[in-house]
Amino acid sequence: MAVSTPAVAAPANPPRLAHRTGLMLVVIAIAQLMVILDATIVNVALPSMQTSLGFSTENL
C-alpha cells in the first residue's frame, strides 16, 4: 500500500528572486545607457578632435 503525500507547490517566482531579477534588469539597462552615451559623445567630439590634433580622416 502506497502512502501519498499532498503535493505542495512552490511559488513560481519567490519575492526575493523577483526583487533580484528586477535589480539586475536595472543594472543592465544603466550599463547599456552608458555604452550608448559614450559612443554618442565620442562621435560628436571626433570632428573637433580631428581639427585640434590635425589628424587626417584615415588616422582619425
N, CA and C atoms as a LAMMPS dump frame, in Angstrom:
ITEM: TIMESTEP
0
ITEM: NUMBER OF ATOMS
180
ITEM: BOX BOUNDS ff ff ff
-5.0000000000000000e+02 5.0000000000000000e+02
-5.0000000000000000e+02 5.0000000000000000e+02
-5.0000000000000000e+02 5.0000000000000000e+02
ITEM: ATOMS id mol type element x y z
1 1 1 N 0.837 -1.166 0
2 1 2 C 0 0 0
3 1 3 C 0.893 1.244 0
4 2 1 N 0.655 2.127 -0.942
5 2 2 C 1.473 3.328 -1.093
6 2 3 C 0.869 4.469 -0.289
7 3 1 N 1.737 5.191 0.36
8 3 2 C 1.29 6.348 1.126
9 3 3 C 1.519 7.575 0.269
10 4 1 N 0.492 8.323 0.031
11 4 2 C 0.652 9.523 -0.789
12 4 3 C 0.727 10.74 0.11
13 5 1 N 1.587 11.632 -0.258
14 5 2 C 1.72 12.883 0.485
15 5 3 C 1.146 13.998 -0.358
16 6 1 N 0.526 14.938 0.257
17 6 2 C -0.042 16.036 -0.537
18 6 3 C 1.069 16.845 -1.193
19 7 1 N 0.841 17.178 -2.435
20 7 2 C 1.824 17.966 -3.184
21 7 3 C 1.672 19.43 -2.812
22 8 1 N 2.76 20.013 -2.388
23 8 2 C 2.765 21.434 -2.05
24 8 3 C 3.54 22.131 -3.15
25 9 1 N 2.866 22.985 -3.877
26 9 2 C 3.511 23.686 -4.983
27 9 3 C 4.331 24.849 -4.448
28 10 1 N 5.563 24.896 -4.884
29 10 2 C 6.433 26.02 -4.514
30 10 3 C 6.037 27.223 -5.365
31 11 1 N 6.18 28.413 -4.83
32 11 2 C 5.846 29.589 -5.647
33 11 3 C 6.726 29.647 -6.889
34 12 1 N 6.135 30.04 -7.989
35 12 2 C 6.85 30.066 -9.266
36 12 3 C 8.003 31.054 -9.242
37 13 1 N 7.811 32.191 -8.618
38 13 2 C 8.842 33.225 -8.577
39 13 3 C 8.866 33.824 -7.173
40 14 1 N 9.726 33.302 -6.299
41 14 2 C 9.755 33.823 -4.931
42 14 3 C 10.018 35.328 -4.915
43 15 1 N 9.483 36.04 -3.934
44 15 2 C 9.646 37.504 -3.891
45 15 3 C 11.102 37.952 -3.906
46 16 1 N 11.968 37.223 -3.237
47 16 2 C 13.379 37.613 -3.195
48 16 3 C 14.011 37.5 -4.583
49 17 1 N 13.671 36.427 -5.308
50 17 2 C 14.205 36.241 -6.656
51 17 3 C 13.652 37.309 -7.602
52 18 1 N 12.386 37.661 -7.429
53 18 2 C 11.782 38.689 -8.275
54 18 3 C 12.473 40.027 -8.043
55 19 1 N 12.797 40.332 -6.795
56 19 2 C 13.492 41.585 -6.479
57 19 3 C 14.879 41.59 -7.108
58 20 1 N 15.578 40.472 -7.009
59 20 2 C 16.927 40.368 -7.563
60 20 3 C 16.89 40.463 -9.091
61 21 1 N 15.878 39.866 -9.714
62 21 2 C 15.737 39.93 -11.168
63 21 3 C 15.488 41.372 -11.609
64 22 1 N 14.647 42.08 -10.897
65 22 2 C 14.378 43.478 -11.225
66 22 3 C 15.618 44.343 -11.058
67 23 1 N 16.379 44.082 -10.008
68 23 2 C 17.613 44.832 -9.777
69 23 3 C 18.616 44.591 -10.902
70 24 1 N 18.746 43.353 -11.323
71 24 2 C 19.672 43.03 -12.416
72 24 3 C 19.229 43.706 -13.716
73 25 1 N 17.942 43.764 -13.959
74 25 2 C 17.432 44.437 -15.151
75 25 3 C 17.787 45.916 -15.125
76 26 1 N 17.672 46.556 -13.981
77 26 2 C 18.027 47.969 -13.846
78 26 3 C 19.53 48.168 -14.093
79 27 1 N 20.36 47.297 -13.529
80 27 2 C 21.815 47.407 -13.715
81 27 3 C 22.183 47.247 -15.183
82 28 1 N 21.593 46.272 -15.856
83 28 2 C 21.881 46.052 -17.277
84 28 3 C 21.41 47.237 -18.109
85 29 1 N 20.254 47.789 -17.793
86 29 2 C 19.741 48.939 -18.546
87 29 3 C 20.652 50.156 -18.376
88 30 1 N 21.143 50.391 -17.168
89 30 2 C 22.044 51.526 -16.931
90 30 3 C 23.365 51.312 -17.656
91 31 1 N 23.875 50.08 -17.649
92 31 2 C 25.125 49.79 -18.366
93 31 3 C 24.958 50.026 -19.862
94 32 1 N 23.839 49.61 -20.43
95 32 2 C 23.586 49.82 -21.851
96 32 3 C 23.471 51.314 -22.163
97 33 1 N 22.826 52.057 -21.294
98 33 2 C 22.72 53.506 -21.476
99 33 3 C 24.107 54.15 -21.485
100 34 1 N 24.984 53.712 -20.594
101 34 2 C 26.338 54.274 -20.533
102 34 3 C 27.126 53.974 -21.808
103 35 1 N 26.964 52.777 -22.367
104 35 2 C 27.655 52.421 -23.615
105 35 3 C 27.171 53.318 -24.753
106 36 1 N 25.872 53.504 -24.864
107 36 2 C 25.315 54.343 -25.928
108 36 3 C 25.73 55.798 -25.734
109 37 1 N 25.695 56.283 -24.495
110 37 2 C 26.085 57.655 -24.209
111 37 3 C 27.555 57.889 -24.543
112 38 1 N 28.414 56.949 -24.205
113 38 2 C 29.842 57.06 -24.502
114 38 3 C 30.083 57.114 -26.012
115 39 1 N 29.428 56.245 -26.762
116 39 2 C 29.592 56.231 -28.223
117 39 3 C 29.091 57.539 -28.84
118 40 1 N 28.003 58.078 -28.318
119 40 2 C 27.465 59.344 -28.826
120 40 3 C 28.431 60.494 -28.558
121 41 1 N 28.987 60.555 -27.378
122 41 2 C 29.92 61.628 -27.032
123 41 3 C 31.157 61.57 -27.918
124 42 1 N 31.685 60.38 -28.127
125 42 2 C 32.87 60.235 -28.978
126 42 3 C 32.552 60.656 -30.403
127 43 1 N 31.411 60.242 -30.941
128 43 2 C 31.051 60.604 -32.313
129 43 3 C 30.847 62.11 -32.468
130 44 1 N 30.334 62.77 -31.451
131 44 2 C 30.153 64.217 -31.521
132 44 3 C 31.505 64.926 -31.424
133 45 1 N 32.423 64.383 -30.652
134 45 2 C 33.716 65.034 -30.427
135 45 3 C 34.731 64.775 -31.538
136 46 1 N 34.527 63.779 -32.382
137 46 2 C 35.522 63.424 -33.398
138 46 3 C 35.9 64.584 -34.328
139 47 1 N 34.968 65.341 -34.882
140 47 2 C 35.384 66.439 -35.768
141 47 3 C 36.255 67.485 -35.056
142 48 1 N 35.9 67.797 -33.817
143 48 2 C 36.694 68.758 -33.054
144 48 3 C 38.09 68.2 -32.768
145 49 1 N 38.169 66.931 -32.432
146 49 2 C 39.46 66.298 -32.18
147 49 3 C 40.315 66.285 -33.446
148 50 1 N 39.686 66.022 -34.572
149 50 2 C 40.41 65.982 -35.84
150 50 3 C 41.024 67.343 -36.152
151 51 1 N 40.262 68.41 -35.948
152 51 2 C 40.75 69.754 -36.218
153 51 3 C 41.848 70.145 -35.229
154 52 1 N 41.639 69.901 -33.957
155 52 2 C 42.592 70.306 -32.945
156 52 3 C 43.916 69.568 -33.055
157 53 1 N 43.864 68.304 -33.365
158 53 2 C 45.075 67.492 -33.391
159 53 3 C 45.691 67.378 -34.778
160 54 1 N 44.984 67.854 -35.787
161 54 2 C 45.498 67.825 -37.142
162 54 3 C 45.54 66.429 -37.751
163 55 1 N 44.611 65.58 -37.359
164 55 2 C 44.557 64.226 -37.91
165 55 3 C 43.868 64.224 -39.257
166 56 1 N 44.293 63.308 -40.126
167 56 2 C 43.549 63.1 -41.371
168 56 3 C 42.354 62.193 -41.056
169 57 1 N 41.451 62.09 -42.015
170 57 2 C 40.267 61.24 -41.802
171 57 3 C 40.673 59.79 -41.595
172 58 1 N 41.682 59.332 -42.322
173 58 2 C 42.118 57.935 -42.186
174 58 3 C 42.733 57.676 -40.804
175 59 1 N 43.497 58.643 -40.288
176 59 2 C 44.141 58.47 -38.993
177 59 3 C 43.16 58.632 -37.826
178 60 1 N 42.077 59.349 -38.087
179 60 2 C 41.108 59.585 -37.024
180 60 3 C 40.424 58.28 -36.665
